[in-house]
């Protein structure tokens, strides 16, 4: 019994210090950085919902797990462990999963499956009519489509101004040196661990949080418009 209690305390300690460690790394990063690109300025606001969850004034990771969310339990678990657990301590951060109304019972099963010791109060299920879900998705820039269940394993970043963030140029260093054609990253695949962990969680969310921190302190000098112009040229 004592061994079990000790193990539980160790796990809770690790989960508590993960966001703190992430914040320290972010604060120690050099001030000279490129802000995360604005790839789309026309994201549709979330449909009206009972909890009044909105994009406005929040940094949102948006997911679509469809009519059968349990089929996307692996994607949900990866999202929780690799992104949510690292960023849940930041002000105004949230994960929003937009679901058809008929998926409510199965969504509760999914929540029980992914919930362990973590505080999931910044993880929201928002239910809407199928047509409204399609309208929100179609307002995003994406290289993927919703399947027949209104689901995708890709997630999207929506900032406080309802702008979609991503990468206008997602080429590797070698691809740039070889002058390969520019390609963009609009969404992050929750099944692709490298993309989810190393691009979304470790790099892009960190840069976005730093941008907003610098804006609050008056240190922000970045320009996503300048980056877009550079890429075009």
N, C-alpha and C positions, 0 to 999 in steps of 0.2 A: 504493500500500500504506500509506504514511504517512497519507494523507488518510482512508483507511478506519479506521485505528487511532485517529486523532484523533476521528472521528465516534463510534466505539464508546465511547471514554472519556467524551465529552460525554454520551452517552445514559446510561451507568452513573452518572455524577455526578448527573444530574437525577433518576434513579430512587432514588438514595440519599437525596437531600435532600428529596424529596417528603414522606415521613413526618415528617421533622424539622420542616419548615415547618408541616405540619399541627399538630404538637404545640405549636409556638410560638404559633400562632394560638389554639389552645385555651387555653393558659396565660394569654394576654393578655386573654381574654374576661372580662367582669365576673362577679363571684361571684354576683350576683343573677340566678338563672335558674330556670326550671321544669324539673324532671327529666323524662326521657322516660317517658310513661305506661305503666303496667302494664295491658295490655288482656286478659290471660288468665294465670291462675296454675296451669293444669292441663296444661302441655305434657308429653307422654310422653317419657321418656328414649329415646335412640337404641338400636336393637337391638344386642345384643352383636356385636362385630366384632373382627377379628384385630389391629387396631392400638389397641384399647381407647379409641377416640374417644368422648367423652361430652359432654353439654351442661354437666354439673355443673362449676362453677368456671371456666367459659369464657364469653366473650362471642362468641356464634355468629351468623353470617349463614347461614341454612339455605336450601338450594335443592333443587328436585326437577326433574331434567332427563330422567327417564324411561328407557324401554327403548331409545330412539334418541337419545342425548345429542347427536350431531352435528347433529341438527335444531335444537338450541338453542345452536349455537355462537355466534351473535350475542349472545344473552343472557349466555352465559358470558364472552365477551370483554368486554362492557360491565361485567359484575360485577368482572372482574379489574382492568380499567383504571380504573374510576371509584370502586370501593370498596376492593378488596383492596390495591391499590398505595398508597392513602392511609393505610391502617390496619394494615398488616402488622407495623409496628414496635411496636404496643402489646401489653403483657403480657396473655397469655391470650386474645388475639383469634384467631378461626379462621373459615374458610369451610368449611362441610360440605355436600357434595352427596350426597343420599341417593338411591341408584340400585338398580334390580332387579339381581339377580345376572347375568342374561343380558346386561347392558349393559357388562360389564367390558372387553371388547376395544374397543368403540367409545369407551368413556370414556378409554382410553389414547390413542386417536387425537385426541380432544378436547383432552387435556392437551398433546399435542405441538403442536396448532394454536394454543393460547393462550399457550404458554410461549415467552418470548423470553429476555431477560436476567434476569427476575425470579426471586427466591427463592420457590418455591411450597411451602415446607415447612409453611406454615400453611393450605394448601388441601388438604382431604381428600375423597376419594371413599369413601363408606361403602356397602357392598352388603348388601342384605337381601331377604328374601322379600317378594313383592308385598303380602301381608296385613299384614306389619309396617310397610311403607311407608305403607299406608293408615291404619293405627292412629296413626302419628305425625302424619300430615297432618290427620286428623280430630280430633286433640287441639288443633289450632291454631284460632284464630279467623281466618276468611278470607272474603273476598267473591268468591273464585274457586274452581273445582273442578279436581281433577286430570283430565287428559284420559285417553283409553283407553290411552295409553302410560305412564300414571302421571307425567305431566310438567305443569309450569306454568312460566311465565316470571316469576312472582312469587317473591320471597324474603322471609324472615321473620327477625326479630331475636329470639334467645333469650338471656336474661341468665344470670349465674352461678348463680342460684337456680332455673333452669328456668322462669322467667316470660317470657311473650311481651311484647315491648315494641312500641309503636307510638304512634298518636295517637288519643286519644278524640275529639278535635275537630280535624278537618283543614280546617275552613273557612278561606277567605282573609279578609283584613281587611275587604274590601268585603262579603263574605257575612255576616260577623259584624255589621257596621254595618247591613246590611239585615235582620238578624235571620232569616236563612235557617235552615232546620232543621239541627241538628247531624248530621254524618256522620263516621265514623271511618276511619282508615287502619290496616289490620292487616298488609298485605304491600306490597312495593315492586316494581313492574313493571320488570324489567331491560330491556325494550324502550323504555320511556318514559325517555329520557335526562334530562329535567328532574326527574322524580320520583326517579330513581336518584342523580343527581349532587347536586341541590340539597336534596332532602329527606333521603334516607338517608345519603349520604356527608358532605355539608357540614354538615348540621344535626343529625340525630338521633344518628348515631354519635358525633359530637363531644360532644354533651350527655351521652350515656351514659358515655363515657370520663371526662368531667369529674366526673360523679356518683361513679364509683368512686374516682377520685383524691381527691375531697373526703372520701369515707368513710374512706379510708386515713389522711388527715391530720386527721380529726375536724372537718372544716368543713361537712359535709353537713347541711343543714337542710330539704331539700325534702320534699314529700309528694305522691305520686301519688294517694293516697286523697283528699286535700284537693281536688285538681284535679278528680277524678271527681265529688265532691260539688258543687263549684262548677258544673260543666256540667249536672248534673241539676237544679240550682236555677235 
